[in-house]
């Protein structure tokens, strides 16, 4: 789906981040974590490839990419648990919203505190 060079460098980047990402998301399914993370990394690296830039990251880009991976993993985990759902609006932006179960869970959590 992505150019070979983007997939290769994305896999190398994922290998560097793997241990931390799996710990943060606290999910034992390494294949799931890899799939979600690689998609985020490839999406991040593709514009560099299309501009003809070198497929390397500055320190700031690496921090930004790490944050994107954590966000994508968190959203995917919440969606898998049925707490959120997503859809695109008319502008092509992804909209995230709580499901009925998500609202009920949030209400319970806030009442406990």
Beta strands, then each sheet from edge to edge (+ up, - down):
strand 1: 84-88
strand 2: 94-98
sheet 1: 1+ 2-
end
